[in-house]
């Protein structure tokens, strides 16, 4: 029986501030790709007595309601794919989750860093896992978990998208692109580094078998299918379950001459390579080698991203003020006085709280005038991000040997006209903005290829993206 060249799949895209369920309709023969936004729901940290956590129970309720609506709208959905932010995980004993997953911004990570580096120096870690230093990488969280004693109760550890996959199918599997962010995957082998796991005193038995994007988790469990109104046989397909891995699939670029910025809560700035770069220079520049779809390498650096703006707005709104982001950015674009350009990667900006106050503090320490209004703070944030993006692109080019001629901005940052223009200005390179829904599109395309609705390599899939979502071009201004 010949499979159809067209069909629909459901993408579950979980971000640090919200989650979405999106239907993707793909016709490979006609070369068409379309999205149907089904559901959007809030996501964020909850502070419990034990620390900062995710409300995974609430998240599961909301994404299941979104999937039920997707099947109501399109009963012929062939599969489901799940992506989310990286590094965070849930612990299981049997079928029971041992508490809500910790949030990567929880303060316990500080003691985890010290515990890991006492056992394995960072230069050796980088040689083995190729990851930049981020204090919330999974191996640091697990060192803190080990000290608390809870890790000894678990028989499984699943990263957030895999934990969703388990709830949907009952399968305990670990998707490779997200597993590569744990720090426990060999950068050369793409397999769990059992020697490092043992060296860190972690139980090897909790790590699930690895699967690659396009492979199957399996069909929905019967009770789940009934709850969702899904026909029997609908399966969950592994996608690039680290949201940046999915987003990079949908960057309409020529990888040999382009850099990408997947810009949302974080700004992931880098290039796509065939082989990792683990030189001393790459380690000193704090660049990471994360797994991509089809075995590609995402050679990139994390910049603090639009978190700086969203958390500042949240702080200003804490007393009941309502801020319209588009009006704030319009006011920021009209600022004519010079504003401070601060180090967007300063660790003081990582934790939730009074970010405007910390920006002012950073300026005061250097004898710089702090922004005097909300519009000036917003302009300072945009200028600082644009400078960080431009600098990081230049560094990525030098370290990787990629001759970057264009910069692609995807994700929510593609809607920020001021940020895109100032990134072009500060880099001296044209910026191509869009698609905004790159993560969901990449999720959809990997599923569509697994179902036979699309064919070919990443370049072929990106051709579909270019036709469906032509990017907006920003030329650098003198």
TORRO-334870 format. One record per residue (C-alpha): x, y, z; residue in one letter. Coordinates in steps of 0.02 Angstrom, whole numbers, m for minus. Layout:
<atoms>
<atom c1="X" c2="Y" c3="Z" rest="A"/>
...
</atoms>
This chain:
<atoms>
<atom c1="0" c2="0" c3="0" rest="X"/>
<atom c1="73" c2="169" c3="m50" rest="X"/>
<atom c1="79" c2="298" c3="88" rest="X"/>
<atom c1="7" c2="471" c3="55" rest="X"/>
<atom c1="127" c2="613" c3="18" rest="X"/>
<atom c1="22" c2="730" c3="126" rest="X"/>
<atom c1="m39" c2="727" c3="304" rest="X"/>
<atom c1="m48" c2="810" c3="473" rest="X"/>
<atom c1="53" c2="793" c3="633" rest="X"/>
<atom c1="42" c2="875" c3="805" rest="X"/>
<atom c1="190" c2="969" c3="880" rest="X"/>
<atom c1="199" c2="997" c3="1068" rest="X"/>
<atom c1="321" c2="1141" c3="1095" rest="X"/>
<atom c1="359" c2="1179" c3="1278" rest="X"/>
<atom c1="453" c2="1339" c3="1318" rest="X"/>
<atom c1="512" c2="1414" c3="1481" rest="X"/>
<atom c1="367" c2="1537" c3="1486" rest="X"/>
<atom c1="230" c2="1451" c3="1384" rest="X"/>
<atom c1="183" c2="1292" c3="1293" rest="X"/>
<atom c1="95" c2="1268" c3="1128" rest="X"/>
<atom c1="10" c2="1131" c3="1030" rest="X"/>
<atom c1="20" c2="1161" c3="843" rest="X"/>
<atom c1="m45" c2="1058" c3="698" rest="X"/>
<atom c1="71" c2="1045" c3="549" rest="X"/>
<atom c1="3" c2="1006" c3="376" rest="X"/>
<atom c1="135" c2="948" c3="252" rest="X"/>
<atom c1="121" c2="898" c3="70" rest="X"/>
<atom c1="292" c2="849" c3="6" rest="X"/>
<atom c1="235" c2="823" c3="m172" rest="X"/>
<atom c1="156" c2="996" c3="m184" rest="X"/>
<atom c1="295" c2="1073" c3="m79" rest="X"/>
<atom c1="177" c2="1152" c3="47" rest="X"/>
<atom c1="190" c2="1175" c3="234" rest="X"/>
<atom c1="60" c2="1257" c3="347" rest="X"/>
<atom c1="32" c2="1277" c3="534" rest="X"/>
<atom c1="m129" c2="1282" c3="634" rest="X"/>
<atom c1="m109" c2="1350" c3="811" rest="X"/>
<atom c1="m220" c2="1245" c3="922" rest="X"/>
<atom c1="m178" c2="1289" c3="1103" rest="X"/>
<atom c1="m64" c2="1400" c3="1205" rest="X"/>
<atom c1="m44" c2="1389" c3="1393" rest="X"/>
<atom c1="68" c2="1471" c3="1523" rest="X"/>
<atom c1="221" c2="1387" c3="1597" rest="X"/>
<atom c1="338" c2="1447" c3="1732" rest="X"/>
<atom c1="423" c2="1408" c3="1896" rest="X"/>
<atom c1="337" c2="1374" c3="2060" rest="X"/>
<atom c1="428" c2="1399" c3="2225" rest="X"/>
<atom c1="403" c2="1255" c3="2346" rest="X"/>
<atom c1="484" c2="1223" c3="2515" rest="X"/>
<atom c1="618" c2="1118" c3="2426" rest="X"/>
<atom c1="662" c2="1253" c3="2299" rest="X"/>
<atom c1="614" c2="1313" c3="2126" rest="X"/>
<atom c1="519" c2="1183" c3="2024" rest="X"/>
<atom c1="416" c2="1162" c3="1865" rest="X"/>
<atom c1="231" c2="1124" c3="1880" rest="X"/>
<atom c1="246" c2="970" c3="1770" rest="X"/>
<atom c1="78" c2="903" c3="1829" rest="X"/>
<atom c1="m9" c2="1061" c3="1770" rest="X"/>
<atom c1="93" c2="1062" c3="1611" rest="X"/>
<atom c1="37" c2="884" c3="1572" rest="X"/>
<atom c1="m145" c2="931" c3="1601" rest="X"/>
<atom c1="m131" c2="1081" c3="1484" rest="X"/>
<atom c1="m38" c2="992" c3="1344" rest="X"/>
<atom c1="m160" c2="846" c3="1350" rest="X"/>
<atom c1="m305" c2="969" c3="1333" rest="X"/>
<atom c1="m215" c2="1047" c3="1185" rest="X"/>
<atom c1="m188" c2="878" c3="1103" rest="X"/>
<atom c1="m372" c2="833" c3="1129" rest="X"/>
<atom c1="m418" c2="993" c3="1037" rest="X"/>
<atom c1="m295" c2="949" c3="899" rest="X"/>
<atom c1="m379" c2="780" c3="872" rest="X"/>
<atom c1="m550" c2="862" c3="877" rest="X"/>
<atom c1="m497" c2="980" c3="737" rest="X"/>
<atom c1="m400" c2="851" c3="637" rest="X"/>
<atom c1="m447" c2="670" c3="676" rest="X"/>
<atom c1="m320" c2="609" c3="549" rest="X"/>
<atom c1="m165" c2="666" c3="645" rest="X"/>
<atom c1="m31" c2="535" c3="612" rest="X"/>
<atom c1="91" c2="567" c3="754" rest="X"/>
<atom c1="143" c2="678" c3="898" rest="X"/>
<atom c1="315" c2="754" c3="929" rest="X"/>
<atom c1="373" c2="840" c3="1088" rest="X"/>
<atom c1="511" c2="968" c3="1113" rest="X"/>
<atom c1="557" c2="1077" c3="1262" rest="X"/>
<atom c1="696" c2="1173" c3="1346" rest="X"/>
<atom c1="850" c2="1072" c3="1391" rest="X"/>
<atom c1="939" c2="1004" c3="1547" rest="X"/>
<atom c1="791" c2="982" c3="1667" rest="X"/>
<atom c1="727" c2="808" c3="1711" rest="X"/>
<atom c1="607" c2="706" c3="1814" rest="X"/>
<atom c1="648" c2="556" c3="1923" rest="X"/>
<atom c1="538" c2="401" c3="1919" rest="X"/>
<atom c1="519" c2="249" c3="2028" rest="X"/>
<atom c1="411" c2="127" c3="1935" rest="X"/>
<atom c1="276" c2="233" c3="1854" rest="X"/>
<atom c1="279" c2="363" c3="1992" rest="X"/>
<atom c1="366" c2="531" c3="1975" rest="X"/>
<atom c1="470" c2="575" c3="2128" rest="X"/>
<atom c1="413" c2="755" c3="2145" rest="X"/>
<atom c1="400" c2="897" c3="2021" rest="X"/>
<atom c1="559" c2="925" c3="1917" rest="X"/>
<atom c1="679" c2="1058" c3="1980" rest="X"/>
<atom c1="692" c2="1220" c3="1880" rest="X"/>
<atom c1="864" c2="1252" c3="1806" rest="X"/>
<atom c1="872" c2="1422" c3="1893" rest="X"/>
<atom c1="863" c2="1342" c3="2066" rest="X"/>
<atom c1="1007" c2="1390" c3="2181" rest="X"/>
<atom c1="1055" c2="1210" c3="2218" rest="X"/>
<atom c1="1160" c2="1210" c3="2060" rest="X"/>
<atom c1="1300" c2="1307" c3="2147" rest="X"/>
<atom c1="1347" c2="1162" c3="2259" rest="X"/>
<atom c1="1330" c2="1042" c3="2112" rest="X"/>
<atom c1="1461" c2="1137" c3="2012" rest="X"/>
<atom c1="1586" c2="1128" c3="2153" rest="X"/>
<atom c1="1554" c2="943" c3="2180" rest="X"/>
<atom c1="1579" c2="899" c3="1996" rest="X"/>
<atom c1="1736" c2="1003" c3="1968" rest="X"/>
<atom c1="1814" c2="928" c3="2124" rest="X"/>
<atom c1="1801" c2="758" c3="2039" rest="X"/>
<atom c1="1829" c2="806" c3="1856" rest="X"/>
<atom c1="1912" c2="971" c3="1805" rest="X"/>
<atom c1="1817" c2="1073" c3="1677" rest="X"/>
<atom c1="1950" c2="1055" c3="1541" rest="X"/>
<atom c1="1931" c2="865" c3="1551" rest="X"/>
<atom c1="1742" c2="881" c3="1550" rest="X"/>
<atom c1="1750" c2="987" c3="1393" rest="X"/>
<atom c1="1864" c2="863" c3="1307" rest="X"/>
<atom c1="1737" c2="725" c3="1343" rest="X"/>
<atom c1="1568" c2="810" c3="1321" rest="X"/>
<atom c1="1609" c2="967" c3="1220" rest="X"/>
<atom c1="1487" c2="1074" c3="1321" rest="X"/>
<atom c1="1508" c2="1254" c3="1373" rest="X"/>
<atom c1="1504" c2="1289" c3="1558" rest="X"/>
<atom c1="1329" c2="1330" c3="1617" rest="X"/>
<atom c1="1298" c2="1308" c3="1804" rest="X"/>
<atom c1="1131" c2="1222" c3="1772" rest="X"/>
<atom c1="1191" c2="1086" c3="1652" rest="X"/>
<atom c1="1112" c2="921" c3="1702" rest="X"/>
<atom c1="1271" c2="842" c3="1772" rest="X"/>
<atom c1="1284" c2="985" c3="1899" rest="X"/>
<atom c1="1102" c2="966" c3="1947" rest="X"/>
<atom c1="1128" c2="779" c3="1969" rest="X"/>
<atom c1="1278" c2="808" c3="2083" rest="X"/>
<atom c1="1164" c2="911" c3="2195" rest="X"/>
<atom c1="1028" c2="778" c3="2179" rest="X"/>
<atom c1="1153" c2="644" c3="2230" rest="X"/>
<atom c1="1200" c2="740" c3="2386" rest="X"/>
<atom c1="1017" c2="759" c3="2434" rest="X"/>
<atom c1="995" c2="569" c3="2428" rest="X"/>
<atom c1="844" c2="571" c3="2312" rest="X"/>
<atom c1="937" c2="501" c3="2164" rest="X"/>
<atom c1="957" c2="336" c3="2254" rest="X"/>
<atom c1="767" c2="311" c3="2258" rest="X"/>
<atom c1="747" c2="327" c3="2069" rest="X"/>
<atom c1="754" c2="189" c3="1940" rest="X"/>
<atom c1="735" c2="306" c3="1790" rest="X"/>
<atom c1="785" c2="483" c3="1743" rest="X"/>
<atom c1="700" c2="566" c3="1595" rest="X"/>
<atom c1="726" c2="740" c3="1524" rest="X"/>
<atom c1="567" c2="843" c3="1509" rest="X"/>
<atom c1="516" c2="795" c3="1329" rest="X"/>
<atom c1="557" c2="613" c3="1364" rest="X"/>
<atom c1="455" c2="624" c3="1524" rest="X"/>
<atom c1="307" c2="684" c3="1420" rest="X"/>
<atom c1="340" c2="542" c3="1297" rest="X"/>
<atom c1="335" c2="419" c3="1443" rest="X"/>
<atom c1="169" c2="488" c3="1505" rest="X"/>
<atom c1="97" c2="470" c3="1329" rest="X"/>
<atom c1="167" c2="300" c3="1280" rest="X"/>
<atom c1="244" c2="215" c3="1432" rest="X"/>
<atom c1="412" c2="205" c3="1342" rest="X"/>
<atom c1="570" c2="257" c3="1437" rest="X"/>
<atom c1="686" c2="327" c3="1304" rest="X"/>
<atom c1="809" c2="471" c3="1290" rest="X"/>
<atom c1="815" c2="574" c3="1131" rest="X"/>
<atom c1="993" c2="614" c3="1078" rest="X"/>
<atom c1="990" c2="801" c3="1044" rest="X"/>
<atom c1="924" c2="838" c3="1218" rest="X"/>
<atom c1="1032" c2="705" c3="1299" rest="X"/>
<atom c1="1183" c2="796" c3="1226" rest="X"/>
<atom c1="1144" c2="943" c3="1342" rest="X"/>
<atom c1="1164" c2="838" c3="1500" rest="X"/>
<atom c1="1354" c2="838" c3="1493" rest="X"/>
<atom c1="1350" c2="648" c3="1507" rest="X"/>
<atom c1="1353" c2="605" c3="1322" rest="X"/>
<atom c1="1519" c2="578" c3="1234" rest="X"/>
<atom c1="1547" c2="719" c3="1110" rest="X"/>
<atom c1="1628" c2="599" c3="986" rest="X"/>
<atom c1="1524" c2="442" c3="1015" rest="X"/>
<atom c1="1351" c2="517" c3="1042" rest="X"/>
<atom c1="1324" c2="382" c3="1175" rest="X"/>
<atom c1="1311" c2="389" c3="1364" rest="X"/>
<atom c1="1486" c2="410" c3="1437" rest="X"/>
<atom c1="1479" c2="267" c3="1563" rest="X"/>
<atom c1="1654" c2="303" c3="1627" rest="X"/>
<atom c1="1611" c2="485" c3="1666" rest="X"/>
<atom c1="1445" c2="434" c3="1744" rest="X"/>
<atom c1="1538" c2="314" c3="1859" rest="X"/>
<atom c1="1672" c2="444" c3="1896" rest="X"/>
<atom c1="1539" c2="566" c3="1955" rest="X"/>
<atom c1="1459" c2="434" c3="2067" rest="X"/>
<atom c1="1296" c2="430" c3="1969" rest="X"/>
<atom c1="1193" c2="271" c3="1946" rest="X"/>
<atom c1="1211" c2="217" c3="1763" rest="X"/>
<atom c1="1050" c2="115" c3="1776" rest="X"/>
<atom c1="938" c2="270" c3="1778" rest="X"/>
<atom c1="988" c2="329" c3="1603" rest="X"/>
<atom c1="868" c2="271" c3="1468" rest="X"/>
<atom c1="914" c2="197" c3="1298" rest="X"/>
<atom c1="950" c2="330" c3="1166" rest="X"/>
<atom c1="846" c2="363" c3="1010" rest="X"/>
<atom c1="877" c2="483" c3="867" rest="X"/>
<atom c1="755" c2="607" c3="788" rest="X"/>
<atom c1="636" c2="516" c3="673" rest="X"/>
<atom c1="633" c2="356" c3="777" rest="X"/>
<atom c1="476" c2="303" c3="870" rest="X"/>
<atom c1="433" c2="308" c3="1054" rest="X"/>
<atom c1="283" c2="200" c3="1015" rest="X"/>
<atom c1="92" c2="213" c3="1007" rest="X"/>
<atom c1="m11" c2="308" c3="1135" rest="X"/>
<atom c1="m62" c2="209" c3="1288" rest="X"/>
<atom c1="m244" c2="156" c3="1272" rest="X"/>
<atom c1="m307" c2="265" c3="1417" rest="X"/>
<atom c1="m214" c2="416" c3="1347" rest="X"/>
<atom c1="m283" c2="388" c3="1172" rest="X"/>
<atom c1="m458" c2="379" c3="1245" rest="X"/>
<atom c1="m432" c2="541" c3="1344" rest="X"/>
<atom c1="m366" c2="631" c3="1189" rest="X"/>
<atom c1="m498" c2="562" c3="1072" rest="X"/>
<atom c1="m358" c2="492" c3="964" rest="X"/>
<atom c1="m381" c2="342" c3="849" rest="X"/>
<atom c1="m285" c2="184" c3="890" rest="X"/>
<atom c1="m110" c2="172" c3="822" rest="X"/>
<atom c1="m64" c2="356" c3="835" rest="X"/>
<atom c1="119" c2="358" c3="885" rest="X"/>
<atom c1="241" c2="476" c3="968" rest="X"/>
<atom c1="392" c2="511" c3="858" rest="X"/>
<atom c1="558" c2="572" c3="926" rest="X"/>
<atom c1="600" c2="743" c3="854" rest="X"/>
<atom c1="743" c2="860" c3="894" rest="X"/>
<atom c1="673" c2="866" c3="1070" rest="X"/>
<atom c1="790" c2="1003" c3="1126" rest="X"/>
<atom c1="691" c2="1151" c3="1061" rest="X"/>
<atom c1="846" c2="1230" c3="984" rest="X"/>
<atom c1="881" c2="1070" c3="886" rest="X"/>
<atom c1="707" c2="1081" c3="812" rest="X"/>
<atom c1="725" c2="1267" c3="781" rest="X"/>
<atom c1="887" c2="1243" c3="684" rest="X"/>
<atom c1="800" c2="1118" c3="569" rest="X"/>
<atom c1="686" c2="1262" c3="516" rest="X"/>
<atom c1="822" c2="1393" c3="488" rest="X"/>
<atom c1="812" c2="1428" c3="300" rest="X"/>
<atom c1="1001" c2="1441" c3="283" rest="X"/>
<atom c1="1151" c2="1382" c3="186" rest="X"/>
<atom c1="1248" c2="1309" c3="331" rest="X"/>
<atom c1="1417" c2="1335" c3="248" rest="X"/>
<atom c1="1398" c2="1524" c3="251" rest="X"/>
<atom c1="1272" c2="1569" c3="386" rest="X"/>
<atom c1="1252" c2="1589" c3="572" rest="X"/>
<atom c1="1089" c2="1569" c3="665" rest="X"/>
<atom c1="1015" c2="1650" c3="820" rest="X"/>
<atom c1="871" c2="1553" c3="896" rest="X"/>
<atom c1="804" c2="1695" c3="1000" rest="X"/>
<atom c1="679" c2="1674" c3="1139" rest="X"/>
<atom c1="707" c2="1665" c3="1326" rest="X"/>
<atom c1="886" c2="1623" c3="1277" rest="X"/>
<atom c1="982" c2="1678" c3="1125" rest="X"/>
<atom c1="1069" c2="1526" c3="1052" rest="X"/>
<atom c1="1201" c2="1593" c3="933" rest="X"/>
<atom c1="1304" c2="1481" c3="822" rest="X"/>
<atom c1="1336" c2="1384" c3="664" rest="X"/>
<atom c1="1293" c2="1209" c3="603" rest="X"/>
<atom c1="1440" c2="1090" c3="578" rest="X"/>
<atom c1="1472" c2="910" c3="528" rest="X"/>
<atom c1="1602" c2="883" c3="666" rest="X"/>
<atom c1="1623" c2="954" c3="842" rest="X"/>
<atom c1="1755" c2="1084" c3="887" rest="X"/>
<atom c1="1835" c2="1048" c3="1056" rest="X"/>
<atom c1="1992" c2="1154" c3="1045" rest="X"/>
<atom c1="2062" c2="1250" c3="1192" rest="X"/>
<atom c1="2005" c2="1410" c3="1105" rest="X"/>
<atom c1="1826" c2="1345" c3="1093" rest="X"/>
<atom c1="1829" c2="1296" c3="1277" rest="X"/>
<atom c1="1898" c2="1465" c3="1330" rest="X"/>
<atom c1="1764" c2="1553" c3="1226" rest="X"/>
<atom c1="1633" c2="1443" c3="1313" rest="X"/>
<atom c1="1561" c2="1372" c3="1152" rest="X"/>
<atom c1="1461" c2="1213" c3="1157" rest="X"/>
<atom c1="1442" c2="1063" c3="1040" rest="X"/>
<atom c1="1264" c2="1001" c3="1053" rest="X"/>
<atom c1="1180" c2="866" c3="952" rest="X"/>
<atom c1="1077" c2="914" c3="801" rest="X"/>
<atom c1="956" c2="822" c3="688" rest="X"/>
<atom c1="1036" c2="702" c3="563" rest="X"/>
<atom c1="1196" c2="697" c3="664" rest="X"/>
<atom c1="1237" c2="881" c3="636" rest="X"/>
<atom c1="1327" c2="979" c3="771" rest="X"/>
<atom c1="1255" c2="1140" c3="843" rest="X"/>
<atom c1="1413" c2="1238" c3="883" rest="X"/>
<atom c1="1347" c2="1383" c3="983" rest="X"/>
<atom c1="1354" c2="1495" c3="1135" rest="X"/>
<atom c1="1210" c2="1538" c3="1252" rest="X"/>
<atom c1="1173" c2="1723" c3="1268" rest="X"/>
<atom c1="1050" c2="1776" c3="1404" rest="X"/>
<atom c1="917" c2="1819" c3="1272" rest="X"/>
<atom c1="747" c2="1902" c3="1286" rest="X"/>
<atom c1="739" c2="1843" c3="1467" rest="X"/>
<atom c1="821" c2="2010" c3="1507" rest="X"/>
<atom c1="673" c2="2103" c3="1434" rest="X"/>
<atom c1="532" c2="1987" c3="1490" rest="X"/>
<atom c1="594" c2="1976" c3="1669" rest="X"/>
<atom c1="617" c2="2166" c3="1677" rest="X"/>
<atom c1="437" c2="2187" c3="1618" rest="X"/>
<atom c1="378" c2="2060" c3="1746" rest="X"/>
<atom c1="469" c2="2157" c3="1882" rest="X"/>
<atom c1="392" c2="2322" c3="1830" rest="X"/>
<atom c1="219" c2="2242" c3="1826" rest="X"/>
<atom c1="231" c2="2165" c3="2000" rest="X"/>
<atom c1="130" c2="2308" c3="2078" rest="X"/>
<atom c1="m10" c2="2298" c3="1952" rest="X"/>
<atom c1="57" c2="2403" c3="1807" rest="X"/>
<atom c1="20" c2="2331" c3="1636" rest="X"/>
<atom c1="154" c2="2356" c3="1503" rest="X"/>
<atom c1="120" c2="2338" c3="1318" rest="X"/>
<atom c1="280" c2="2263" c3="1247" rest="X"/>
<atom c1="256" c2="2334" c3="1071" rest="X"/>
<atom c1="232" c2="2508" c3="1144" rest="X"/>
<atom c1="386" c2="2486" c3="1254" rest="X"/>
<atom c1="492" c2="2434" c3="1105" rest="X"/>
<atom c1="425" c2="2579" c3="1001" rest="X"/>
<atom c1="477" c2="2697" c3="1140" rest="X"/>
<atom c1="646" c2="2611" c3="1150" rest="X"/>
<atom c1="672" c2="2637" c3="962" rest="X"/>
<atom c1="639" c2="2823" c3="987" rest="X"/>
<atom c1="771" c2="2844" c3="1123" rest="X"/>
<atom c1="904" c2="2966" c3="1061" rest="X"/>
<atom c1="1019" c2="2979" c3="1213" rest="X"/>
<atom c1="1165" c2="2856" c3="1222" rest="X"/>
<atom c1="1126" c2="2706" c3="1331" rest="X"/>
<atom c1="1243" c2="2588" c3="1420" rest="X"/>
<atom c1="1292" c2="2427" c3="1332" rest="X"/>
<atom c1="1313" c2="2298" c3="1471" rest="X"/>
<atom c1="1378" c2="2119" c3="1473" rest="X"/>
<atom c1="1221" c2="2018" c3="1435" rest="X"/>
<atom c1="1309" c2="1860" c3="1495" rest="X"/>
<atom c1="1349" c2="1923" c3="1670" rest="X"/>
<atom c1="1291" c2="1785" c3="1790" rest="X"/>
<atom c1="1201" c2="1912" c3="1899" rest="X"/>
<atom c1="1063" c2="1919" c3="1766" rest="X"/>
<atom c1="1024" c2="1734" c3="1775" rest="X"/>
<atom c1="908" c2="1728" c3="1926" rest="X"/>
<atom c1="731" c2="1798" c3="1929" rest="X"/>
<atom c1="704" c2="1965" c3="2014" rest="X"/>
<atom c1="750" c2="2148" c3="1996" rest="X"/>
<atom c1="844" c2="2144" c3="1831" rest="X"/>
<atom c1="829" c2="2333" c3="1802" rest="X"/>
<atom c1="911" c2="2358" c3="1972" rest="X"/>
<atom c1="1051" c2="2237" c3="1928" rest="X"/>
<atom c1="1080" c2="2325" c3="1761" rest="X"/>
<atom c1="1093" c2="2490" c3="1855" rest="X"/>
<atom c1="1212" c2="2407" c3="1977" rest="X"/>
<atom c1="1321" c2="2342" c3="1834" rest="X"/>
<atom c1="1329" c2="2519" c3="1762" rest="X"/>
<atom c1="1371" c2="2598" c3="1931" rest="X"/>
<atom c1="1516" c2="2478" c3="1957" rest="X"/>
<atom c1="1593" c2="2543" c3="1795" rest="X"/>
<atom c1="1553" c2="2726" c3="1817" rest="X"/>
<atom c1="1422" c2="2723" c3="1679" rest="X"/>
<atom c1="1256" c2="2814" c3="1681" rest="X"/>
<atom c1="1114" c2="2692" c3="1711" rest="X"/>
<atom c1="958" c2="2703" c3="1602" rest="X"/>
<atom c1="839" c2="2836" c3="1669" rest="X"/>
<atom c1="672" c2="2768" c3="1607" rest="X"/>
<atom c1="590" c2="2606" c3="1558" rest="X"/>
<atom c1="613" c2="2649" c3="1374" rest="X"/>
<atom c1="799" c2="2678" c3="1404" rest="X"/>
<atom c1="813" c2="2514" c3="1499" rest="X"/>
<atom c1="730" c2="2424" c3="1352" rest="X"/>
<atom c1="846" c2="2509" c3="1228" rest="X"/>
<atom c1="997" c2="2465" c3="1336" rest="X"/>
<atom c1="941" c2="2283" c3="1339" rest="X"/>
<atom c1="916" c2="2278" c3="1150" rest="X"/>
<atom c1="1085" c2="2361" c3="1116" rest="X"/>
<atom c1="1173" c2="2243" c3="1237" rest="X"/>
<atom c1="1093" c2="2089" c3="1158" rest="X"/>
<atom c1="1133" c2="2150" c3="982" rest="X"/>
<atom c1="1315" c2="2177" c3="1032" rest="X"/>
<atom c1="1324" c2="2006" c3="1115" rest="X"/>
<atom c1="1246" c2="1925" c3="962" rest="X"/>
<atom c1="1366" c2="2012" c3="841" rest="X"/>
<atom c1="1519" c2="1970" c3="947" rest="X"/>
<atom c1="1466" c2="1789" c3="966" rest="X"/>
<atom c1="1438" c2="1769" c3="778" rest="X"/>
<atom c1="1613" c2="1835" c3="745" rest="X"/>
<atom c1="1686" c2="1715" c3="873" rest="X"/>
<atom c1="1589" c2="1567" c3="803" rest="X"/>
<atom c1="1656" c2="1606" c3="629" rest="X"/>
<atom c1="1836" c2="1614" c3="690" rest="X"/>
<atom c1="1826" c2="1455" c3="795" rest="X"/>
<atom c1="1733" c2="1350" c3="666" rest="X"/>
<atom c1="1806" c2="1416" c3="503" rest="X"/>
<atom c1="1632" c2="1454" c3="434" rest="X"/>
<atom c1="1637" c2="1612" c3="329" rest="X"/>
<atom c1="1476" c2="1692" c3="392" rest="X"/>
<atom c1="1392" c2="1800" c3="261" rest="X"/>
<atom c1="1216" c2="1809" c3="334" rest="X"/>
<atom c1="1136" c2="1793" c3="506" rest="X"/>
<atom c1="968" c2="1707" c3="525" rest="X"/>
<atom c1="859" c2="1754" c3="674" rest="X"/>
<atom c1="718" c2="1634" c3="714" rest="X"/>
<atom c1="597" c2="1620" c3="859" rest="X"/>
<atom c1="511" c2="1761" c3="951" rest="X"/>
<atom c1="660" c2="1876" c3="926" rest="X"/>
<atom c1="622" c2="1879" c3="739" rest="X"/>
<atom c1="472" c2="1990" c3="781" rest="X"/>
<atom c1="582" c2="2117" c3="871" rest="X"/>
<atom c1="621" c2="2237" c3="729" rest="X"/>
<atom c1="735" c2="2346" c3="834" rest="X"/>
<atom c1="838" c2="2197" c3="891" rest="X"/>
<atom c1="854" c2="2127" c3="714" rest="X"/>
<atom c1="906" c2="2295" c3="641" rest="X"/>
<atom c1="1032" c2="2331" c3="778" rest="X"/>
<atom c1="1106" c2="2156" c3="761" rest="X"/>
<atom c1="1130" c2="2190" c3="576" rest="X"/>
<atom c1="1207" c2="2360" c3="615" rest="X"/>
<atom c1="1326" c2="2296" c3="748" rest="X"/>
<atom c1="1379" c2="2142" c3="650" rest="X"/>
<atom c1="1391" c2="2227" c3="480" rest="X"/>
<atom c1="1298" c2="2078" c3="406" rest="X"/>
<atom c1="1123" c2="2061" c3="335" rest="X"/>
<atom c1="998" c2="1983" c3="455" rest="X"/>
<atom c1="860" c2="1870" c3="389" rest="X"/>
<atom c1="718" c2="1861" c3="515" rest="X"/>
<atom c1="598" c2="1715" c3="526" rest="X"/>
<atom c1="512" c2="1600" c3="541" rest="X"/>
<atom c1="447" c2="1646" c3="713" rest="X"/>
<atom c1="380" c2="1470" c3="745" rest="X"/>
<atom c1="544" c2="1387" c3="696" rest="X"/>
<atom c1="541" c2="1262" c3="839" rest="X"/>
<atom c1="367" c2="1198" c3="799" rest="X"/>
<atom c1="408" c2="1193" c3="613" rest="X"/>
<atom c1="565" c2="1090" c3="644" rest="X"/>
<atom c1="465" c2="974" c3="756" rest="X"/>
<atom c1="333" c2="955" c3="619" rest="X"/>
<atom c1="459" c2="925" c3="480" rest="X"/>
<atom c1="551" c2="784" c3="570" rest="X"/>
<atom c1="384" c2="699" c3="603" rest="X"/>
<atom c1="326" c2="728" c3="424" rest="X"/>
<atom c1="483" c2="647" c3="356" rest="X"/>
<atom c1="461" c2="498" c3="472" rest="X"/>
<atom c1="281" c2="480" c3="409" rest="X"/>
<atom c1="331" c2="497" c3="226" rest="X"/>
<atom c1="249" c2="667" c3="199" rest="X"/>
<atom c1="418" c2="747" c3="164" rest="X"/>
<atom c1="581" c2="677" c3="98" rest="X"/>
<atom c1="764" c2="718" c3="87" rest="X"/>
<atom c1="900" c2="793" c3="195" rest="X"/>
<atom c1="894" c2="949" c3="303" rest="X"/>
<atom c1="926" c2="1059" c3="152" rest="X"/>
<atom c1="770" c2="988" c3="68" rest="X"/>
<atom c1="666" c2="1018" c3="224" rest="X"/>
<atom c1="731" c2="1196" c3="234" rest="X"/>
<atom c1="674" c2="1224" c3="56" rest="X"/>
<atom c1="496" c2="1194" c3="115" rest="X"/>
<atom c1="522" c2="1322" c3="253" rest="X"/>
<atom c1="588" c2="1455" c3="134" rest="X"/>
<atom c1="437" c2="1437" c3="19" rest="X"/>
<atom c1="310" c2="1437" c3="159" rest="X"/>
<atom c1="387" c2="1571" c3="270" rest="X"/>
<atom c1="498" c2="1691" c3="171" rest="X"/>
<atom c1="614" c2="1784" c3="292" rest="X"/>
<atom c1="618" c2="1973" c3="314" rest="X"/>
<atom c1="787" c2="2050" c3="271" rest="X"/>
<atom c1="875" c2="2186" c3="373" rest="X"/>
<atom c1="1025" c2="2269" c3="291" rest="X"/>
<atom c1="1162" c2="2340" c3="402" rest="X"/>
<atom c1="1160" c2="2530" c3="415" rest="X"/>
<atom c1="1318" c2="2632" c3="425" rest="X"/>
</atoms>
